[in-house]
Amino acid sequence: MNLVLELENVTKLYSNGRGVEDISFTLASGEVLGLLGPNGSGKTTTMKTVMGLVRPQAGNIRVCGVDAINSREKALRHIGCLIEAPALYDYMTAEQNLRLVARFYDDIDDNRIYDVLHMVDMDRYKNDKVRNFSLGMRQRVGFAAALISRPRLLVLDEPANALDIEGMMYVREVIKMAAANGAAVLVSSHLANEIQLCATKAAVIHSGRLLGIDSMDTILAEHTDLEGFFLHHVSKMREAQIAYGGQIL
Protein backbone atom coordinates (compact mmCIF):
# COMPACT_ATOMS: atom_id res chain seq x y z
CA MET A 1 0.00 0.00 0.00
CA ASN A 2 1.41 3.36 -1.08
CA LEU A 3 0.63 5.60 1.90
CA VAL A 4 0.27 9.27 1.03
CA LEU A 5 -1.05 10.68 4.31
CA GLU A 6 -0.47 9.46 7.87
CA LEU A 7 -1.92 11.06 10.99
CA GLU A 8 -0.85 9.63 14.33
CA ASN A 9 -2.46 10.80 17.60
CA VAL A 10 -2.86 14.38 16.37
CA THR A 11 -4.20 16.85 18.94
CA LYS A 12 -4.95 20.53 18.41
CA LEU A 13 -7.04 22.22 21.10
CA TYR A 14 -7.89 25.93 21.09
CA SER A 15 -8.27 28.16 24.13
CA ASN A 16 -12.05 27.63 24.11
CA GLY A 17 -11.55 23.87 24.43
CA ARG A 18 -12.61 23.09 20.87
CA GLY A 19 -10.43 21.44 18.26
CA VAL A 20 -9.44 17.80 17.78
CA GLU A 21 -7.88 15.23 20.06
CA ASP A 22 -5.98 12.00 19.36
CA ILE A 23 -6.84 11.78 15.64
CA SER A 24 -5.23 8.89 13.75
CA PHE A 25 -5.80 7.56 10.23
CA THR A 26 -3.96 6.76 7.00
CA LEU A 27 -4.77 7.45 3.37
CA ALA A 28 -3.23 5.65 0.40
CA SER A 29 -2.88 6.50 -3.27
CA GLY A 30 -6.22 6.11 -5.05
CA GLU A 31 -8.28 6.26 -1.87
CA VAL A 32 -10.93 8.87 -1.05
CA LEU A 33 -11.48 9.35 2.67
CA GLY A 34 -14.59 11.28 3.64
CA LEU A 35 -14.62 13.06 6.99
CA LEU A 36 -18.27 13.19 8.06
CA GLY A 37 -19.40 15.35 10.94
CA PRO A 38 -21.54 18.34 11.91
CA ASN A 39 -20.31 21.91 11.77
CA GLY A 40 -17.77 22.49 14.53
CA SER A 41 -16.89 18.82 14.88
CA GLY A 42 -13.20 19.26 14.00
CA LYS A 43 -13.13 18.50 10.26
CA THR A 44 -11.56 21.81 9.24
CA THR A 45 -9.09 21.77 12.14
CA THR A 46 -7.94 18.31 11.09
CA MET A 47 -7.37 19.54 7.55
CA LYS A 48 -5.60 22.67 8.73
CA THR A 49 -3.10 20.55 10.69
CA VAL A 50 -2.37 18.57 7.51
CA MET A 51 -1.78 21.81 5.61
CA GLY A 52 0.35 23.35 8.34
CA LEU A 53 -2.10 26.21 8.83
CA VAL A 54 -2.25 25.33 12.52
CA ARG A 55 0.41 23.47 14.50
CA PRO A 56 -0.79 20.55 16.61
CA GLN A 57 0.21 20.30 20.26
CA ALA A 58 0.85 16.57 19.90
CA GLY A 59 1.07 13.86 17.27
CA ASN A 60 2.75 13.24 13.94
CA ILE A 61 1.72 13.99 10.35
CA ARG A 62 3.48 12.64 7.27
CA VAL A 63 2.71 13.45 3.63
CA CYS A 64 4.42 11.14 1.13
CA GLY A 65 6.81 10.22 3.93
CA VAL A 66 7.68 13.86 4.71
CA ASP A 67 7.25 15.25 8.23
CA ALA A 68 4.49 17.79 7.52
CA ILE A 69 4.91 19.53 10.88
CA ASN A 70 8.64 20.22 10.80
CA SER A 71 9.17 20.22 7.03
CA ARG A 72 6.00 21.99 5.99
CA GLU A 73 7.24 23.54 2.73
CA LYS A 74 8.54 20.20 1.45
CA ALA A 75 5.27 18.45 2.35
CA LEU A 76 3.15 21.15 0.68
CA ARG A 77 4.74 20.38 -2.69
CA HIS A 78 2.63 17.22 -2.73
CA ILE A 79 -0.68 18.84 -1.73
CA GLY A 80 -3.50 20.68 -3.44
CA CYS A 81 -6.21 22.09 -1.20
CA LEU A 82 -9.44 23.99 -0.88
CA ILE A 83 -10.17 24.93 2.72
CA GLU A 84 -13.07 27.21 3.59
CA ALA A 85 -13.61 30.02 1.03
CA PRO A 86 -11.20 30.05 -1.95
CA ALA A 87 -8.65 32.88 -1.88
CA LEU A 88 -9.25 34.65 -5.19
CA TYR A 89 -8.57 38.16 -6.49
CA ASP A 90 -11.87 39.80 -7.47
CA TYR A 91 -10.31 42.14 -10.03
CA MET A 92 -8.73 39.23 -11.95
CA THR A 93 -10.38 36.78 -14.33
CA ALA A 94 -10.69 33.07 -13.56
CA GLU A 95 -7.77 32.33 -15.90
CA GLN A 96 -5.61 35.07 -14.38
CA ASN A 97 -6.21 33.71 -10.88
CA LEU A 98 -5.08 30.26 -12.02
CA ARG A 99 -2.03 31.69 -13.77
CA LEU A 100 -1.06 33.30 -10.47
CA VAL A 101 -1.31 29.93 -8.71
CA ALA A 102 0.65 28.27 -11.53
CA ARG A 103 3.63 30.56 -10.88
CA PHE A 104 4.38 28.61 -7.70
CA TYR A 105 5.09 25.44 -9.73
CA ASP A 106 7.67 24.60 -12.38
CA ASP A 107 5.68 22.52 -14.84
CA ILE A 108 2.25 24.16 -15.28
CA ASP A 109 1.58 25.24 -18.85
CA ASP A 110 -1.44 26.79 -20.60
CA ASN A 111 -2.88 23.38 -21.41
CA ARG A 112 -3.05 22.44 -17.72
CA ILE A 113 -4.81 25.71 -16.86
CA TYR A 114 -7.41 25.10 -19.54
CA ASP A 115 -7.75 21.45 -18.48
CA VAL A 116 -8.64 22.26 -14.88
CA LEU A 117 -11.04 25.02 -15.96
CA HIS A 118 -12.77 22.45 -18.16
CA MET A 119 -12.83 19.90 -15.31
CA VAL A 120 -14.91 22.25 -13.17
CA ASP A 121 -17.00 23.51 -16.11
CA MET A 122 -15.60 27.05 -15.91
CA ASP A 123 -13.76 27.26 -19.24
CA ARG A 124 -16.54 29.35 -20.78
CA TYR A 125 -16.08 31.94 -17.98
CA LYS A 126 -12.25 32.00 -18.08
CA ASN A 127 -12.14 35.65 -19.19
CA ASP A 128 -14.76 36.91 -16.73
CA LYS A 129 -13.79 38.83 -13.59
CA VAL A 130 -14.20 36.89 -10.36
CA ARG A 131 -16.11 39.78 -8.77
CA ASN A 132 -19.04 38.90 -11.04
CA PHE A 133 -19.10 35.23 -9.98
CA SER A 134 -21.64 33.58 -7.71
CA LEU A 135 -20.41 31.73 -4.59
CA GLY A 136 -20.69 28.47 -6.47
CA MET A 137 -18.60 29.75 -9.38
CA ARG A 138 -15.93 30.98 -6.98
CA GLN A 139 -15.91 27.54 -5.38
CA ARG A 140 -15.29 25.94 -8.76
CA VAL A 141 -12.32 28.21 -9.49
CA GLY A 142 -10.91 27.39 -6.06
CA PHE A 143 -11.35 23.71 -6.84
CA ALA A 144 -9.47 24.17 -10.13
CA ALA A 145 -6.61 25.87 -8.25
CA ALA A 146 -6.39 22.87 -5.91
CA LEU A 147 -6.06 20.51 -8.88
CA ILE A 148 -3.64 22.51 -10.99
CA SER A 149 -0.38 21.00 -9.67
CA ARG A 150 -1.53 17.37 -10.10
CA PRO A 151 -1.18 16.84 -6.33
CA ARG A 152 -0.44 13.50 -4.71
CA LEU A 153 -2.81 14.55 -1.91
CA LEU A 154 -5.97 16.55 -2.51
CA VAL A 155 -7.50 18.17 0.60
CA LEU A 156 -11.05 19.46 0.12
CA ASP A 157 -13.06 21.05 2.92
CA GLU A 158 -16.78 21.02 2.05
CA PRO A 159 -16.07 21.30 -1.72
CA ALA A 160 -19.76 21.10 -2.64
CA ASN A 161 -20.53 24.17 -0.55
CA ALA A 162 -22.79 26.64 -2.44
CA LEU A 163 -22.92 24.44 -5.54
CA ASP A 164 -26.11 23.45 -7.30
CA ILE A 165 -27.00 19.82 -8.08
CA GLU A 166 -25.06 19.79 -11.34
CA GLY A 167 -22.08 21.43 -9.66
CA MET A 168 -22.04 18.82 -6.89
CA MET A 169 -22.07 16.11 -9.53
CA TYR A 170 -19.00 17.68 -11.19
CA VAL A 171 -17.20 17.76 -7.84
CA ARG A 172 -17.86 14.07 -7.27
CA GLU A 173 -16.69 13.13 -10.75
CA VAL A 174 -13.48 15.16 -10.46
CA ILE A 175 -12.73 13.62 -7.05
CA LYS A 176 -13.17 10.14 -8.53
CA MET A 177 -11.01 11.07 -11.52
CA ALA A 178 -8.23 12.42 -9.29
CA ALA A 179 -8.27 9.18 -7.27
CA ALA A 180 -8.28 7.08 -10.45
CA ASN A 181 -5.13 8.94 -11.51
CA GLY A 182 -3.41 7.96 -8.26
CA ALA A 183 -4.11 10.89 -5.95
CA ALA A 184 -5.22 10.38 -2.36
CA VAL A 185 -8.22 12.56 -1.54
CA LEU A 186 -9.26 13.81 1.89
CA VAL A 187 -12.71 15.40 1.66
CA SER A 188 -15.05 16.67 4.36
CA SER A 189 -18.79 17.24 4.48
CA HIS A 190 -21.67 17.44 6.94
CA LEU A 191 -23.82 15.68 4.31
CA ALA A 192 -23.65 11.89 4.49
CA ASN A 193 -24.99 11.39 0.99
CA GLU A 194 -22.22 13.50 -0.57
CA ILE A 195 -19.54 11.43 1.15
CA GLN A 196 -21.24 8.15 0.31
CA LEU A 197 -21.34 8.98 -3.40
CA CYS A 198 -17.61 9.64 -3.79
CA ALA A 199 -15.59 8.09 -0.94
CA THR A 200 -13.91 4.70 -0.75
CA LYS A 201 -13.84 4.96 3.04
CA ALA A 202 -15.40 7.22 5.64
CA ALA A 203 -14.66 8.49 9.13
CA VAL A 204 -17.11 9.88 11.66
CA ILE A 205 -15.77 12.92 13.53
CA HIS A 206 -17.76 14.50 16.35
CA SER A 207 -16.82 16.84 19.19
CA GLY A 208 -13.17 16.71 18.16
CA ARG A 209 -12.94 12.92 18.28
CA LEU A 210 -12.69 10.32 15.53
CA LEU A 211 -15.48 7.93 16.50
CA GLY A 212 -15.22 5.38 13.70
CA ILE A 213 -13.58 4.72 10.35
CA ASP A 214 -14.08 1.95 7.80
CA SER A 215 -14.20 1.19 4.09
CA MET A 216 -17.38 2.19 2.30
CA ASP A 217 -17.94 -1.44 1.27
CA THR A 218 -17.89 -2.57 4.91
CA ILE A 219 -20.05 0.34 6.04
CA LEU A 220 -22.76 -0.41 3.48
CA ALA A 221 -22.61 -4.13 4.28
CA GLU A 222 -23.25 -3.47 7.98
CA HIS A 223 -25.52 -0.40 7.82
CA THR A 224 -28.35 0.80 5.60
CA ASP A 225 -26.27 3.78 4.48
CA LEU A 226 -23.51 6.11 5.66
CA GLU A 227 -26.01 8.08 7.73
CA GLY A 228 -26.73 4.90 9.67
CA PHE A 229 -22.99 4.42 10.29
CA PHE A 230 -22.74 7.99 11.56
CA LEU A 231 -25.76 7.69 13.88
CA HIS A 232 -24.50 4.36 15.21
CA HIS A 233 -21.20 5.85 16.35
CA VAL A 234 -22.73 9.07 17.71
CA SER A 235 -25.22 6.97 19.70
CA LYS A 236 -22.37 4.91 21.17
CA MET A 237 -20.56 8.12 22.13
CA ARG A 238 -23.62 9.46 23.94
CA GLU A 239 -24.22 6.18 25.74
CA ALA A 240 -20.63 6.32 27.00
CA GLN A 241 -21.12 9.90 28.16
CA ILE A 242 -24.20 8.90 30.14
CA ALA A 243 -22.39 5.90 31.64
CA TYR A 244 -19.54 8.09 32.84
CA GLY A 245 -21.76 10.96 33.91
CA GLY A 246 -20.70 13.19 31.06
CA GLN A 247 -22.77 15.85 29.40
CA ILE A 248 -24.61 14.94 26.22
CA LEU A 249 -23.59 17.28 23.42
C-alpha positions in Angstrom: 0.0 0.0 0.0 1.4 3.4 -1.1 0.6 5.6 1.9 0.3 9.3 1.0 -1.1 10.7 4.3 -0.5 9.5 7.9 -1.9 11.1 11.0 -0.8 9.6 14.3 -2.5 10.8 17.6 -2.9 14.4 16.4 -4.2 16.9 18.9 -4.9 20.5 18.4 -7.0 22.2 21.1 -7.9 25.9 21.1 -8.3 28.2 24.1 -12.0 27.6 24.1 -11.6 23.9 24.4 -12.6 23.1 20.9 -10.4 21.4 18.3 -9.4 17.8 17.8 -7.9 15.2 20.1 -6.0 12.0 19.4 -6.8 11.8 15.6 -5.2 8.9 13.7 -5.8 7.6 10.2 -4.0 6.8 7.0 -4.8 7.5 3.4 -3.2 5.7 0.4 -2.9 6.5 -3.3 -6.2 6.1 -5.0 -8.3 6.3 -1.9 -10.9 8.9 -1.1 -11.5 9.4 2.7 -14.6 11.3 3.6 -14.6 13.1 7.0 -18.3 13.2 8.1 -19.4 15.4 10.9 -21.5 18.3 11.9 -20.3 21.9 11.8 -17.8 22.5 14.5 -16.9 18.8 14.9 -13.2 19.3 14.0 -13.1 18.5 10.3 -11.6 21.8 9.2 -9.1 21.8 12.1 -7.9 18.3 11.1 -7.4 19.5 7.5 -5.6 22.7 8.7 -3.1 20.6 10.7 -2.4 18.6 7.5 -1.8 21.8 5.6 0.4 23.4 8.3 -2.1 26.2 8.8 -2.2 25.3 12.5 0.4 23.5 14.5 -0.8 20.5 16.6 0.2 20.3 20.3 0.9 16.6 19.9 1.1 13.9 17.3 2.7 13.2 13.9 1.7 14.0 10.3 3.5 12.6 7.3 2.7 13.5 3.6 4.4 11.1 1.1 6.8 10.2 3.9 7.7 13.9 4.7 7.2 15.2 8.2 4.5 17.8 7.5 4.9 19.5 10.9 8.6 20.2 10.8 9.2 20.2 7.0 6.0 22.0 6.0 7.2 23.5 2.7 8.5 20.2 1.5 5.3 18.5 2.3 3.1 21.2 0.7 4.7 20.4 -2.7 2.6 17.2 -2.7 -0.7 18.8 -1.7 -3.5 20.7 -3.4 -6.2 22.1 -1.2 -9.4 24.0 -0.9 -10.2 24.9 2.7 -13.1 27.2 3.6 -13.6 30.0 1.0 -11.2 30.1 -2.0 -8.6 32.9 -1.9 -9.3 34.7 -5.2 -8.6 38.2 -6.5 -11.9 39.8 -7.5 -10.3 42.1 -10.0 -8.7 39.2 -12.0 -10.4 36.8 -14.3 -10.7 33.1 -13.6 -7.8 32.3 -15.9 -5.6 35.1 -14.4 -6.2 33.7 -10.9 -5.1 30.3 -12.0 -2.0 31.7 -13.8 -1.1 33.3 -10.5 -1.3 29.9 -8.7 0.6 28.3 -11.5 3.6 30.6 -10.9 4.4 28.6 -7.7 5.1 25.4 -9.7 7.7 24.6 -12.4 5.7 22.5 -14.8 2.2 24.2 -15.3 1.6 25.2 -18.9 -1.4 26.8 -20.6 -2.9 23.4 -21.4 -3.0 22.4 -17.7 -4.8 25.7 -16.9 -7.4 25.1 -19.5 -7.8 21.4 -18.5 -8.6 22.3 -14.9 -11.0 25.0 -16.0 -12.8 22.4 -18.2 -12.8 19.9 -15.3 -14.9 22.3 -13.2 -17.0 23.5 -16.1 -15.6 27.1 -15.9 -13.8 27.3 -19.2 -16.5 29.4 -20.8 -16.1 31.9 -18.0 -12.3 32.0 -18.1 -12.1 35.6 -19.2 -14.8 36.9 -16.7 -13.8 38.8 -13.6 -14.2 36.9 -10.4 -16.1 39.8 -8.8 -19.0 38.9 -11.0 -19.1 35.2 -10.0 -21.6 33.6 -7.7 -20.4 31.7 -4.6 -20.7 28.5 -6.5 -18.6 29.7 -9.4 -15.9 31.0 -7.0 -15.9 27.5 -5.4 -15.3 25.9 -8.8 -12.3 28.2 -9.5 -10.9 27.4 -6.1 -11.3 23.7 -6.8 -9.5 24.2 -10.1 -6.6 25.9 -8.2 -6.4 22.9 -5.9 -6.1 20.5 -8.9 -3.6 22.5 -11.0 -0.4 21.0 -9.7 -1.5 17.4 -10.1 -1.2 16.8 -6.3 -0.4 13.5 -4.7 -2.8 14.6 -1.9 -6.0 16.6 -2.5 -7.5 18.2 0.6 -11.0 19.5 0.1 -13.1 21.1 2.9 -16.8 21.0 2.0 -16.1 21.3 -1.7 -19.8 21.1 -2.6 -20.5 24.2 -0.5 -22.8 26.6 -2.4 -22.9 24.4 -5.5 -26.1 23.5 -7.3 -27.0 19.8 -8.1 -25.1 19.8 -11.3 -22.1 21.4 -9.7 -22.0 18.8 -6.9 -22.1 16.1 -9.5 -19.0 17.7 -11.2 -17.2 17.8 -7.8 -17.9 14.1 -7.3 -16.7 13.1 -10.8 -13.5 15.2 -10.5 -12.7 13.6 -7.1 -13.2 10.1 -8.5 -11.0 11.1 -11.5 -8.2 12.4 -9.3 -8.3 9.2 -7.3 -8.3 7.1 -10.5 -5.1 8.9 -11.5 -3.4 8.0 -8.3 -4.1 10.9 -5.9 -5.2 10.4 -2.4 -8.2 12.6 -1.5 -9.3 13.8 1.9 -12.7 15.4 1.7 -15.1 16.7 4.4 -18.8 17.2 4.5 -21.7 17.4 6.9 -23.8 15.7 4.3 -23.6 11.9 4.5 -25.0 11.4 1.0 -22.2 13.5 -0.6 -19.5 11.4 1.1 -21.2 8.1 0.3 -21.3 9.0 -3.4 -17.6 9.6 -3.8 -15.6 8.1 -0.9 -13.9 4.7 -0.8 -13.8 5.0 3.0 -15.4 7.2 5.6 -14.7 8.5 9.1 -17.1 9.9 11.7 -15.8 12.9 13.5 -17.8 14.5 16.4 -16.8 16.8 19.2 -13.2 16.7 18.2 -12.9 12.9 18.3 -12.7 10.3 15.5 -15.5 7.9 16.5 -15.2 5.4 13.7 -13.6 4.7 10.4 -14.1 2.0 7.8 -14.2 1.2 4.1 -17.4 2.2 2.3 -17.9 -1.4 1.3 -17.9 -2.6 4.9 -20.0 0.3 6.0 -22.8 -0.4 3.5 -22.6 -4.1 4.3 -23.2 -3.5 8.0 -25.5 -0.4 7.8 -28.3 0.8 5.6 -26.3 3.8 4.5 -23.5 6.1 5.7 -26.0 8.1 7.7 -26.7 4.9 9.7 -23.0 4.4 10.3 -22.7 8.0 11.6 -25.8 7.7 13.9 -24.5 4.4 15.2 -21.2 5.8 16.3 -22.7 9.1 17.7 -25.2 7.0 19.7 -22.4 4.9 21.2 -20.6 8.1 22.1 -23.6 9.5 23.9 -24.2 6.2 25.7 -20.6 6.3 27.0 -21.1 9.9 28.2 -24.2 8.9 30.1 -22.4 5.9 31.6 -19.5 8.1 32.8 -21.8 11.0 33.9 -20.7 13.2 31.1 -22.8 15.8 29.4 -24.6 14.9 26.2 -23.6 17.3 23.4 
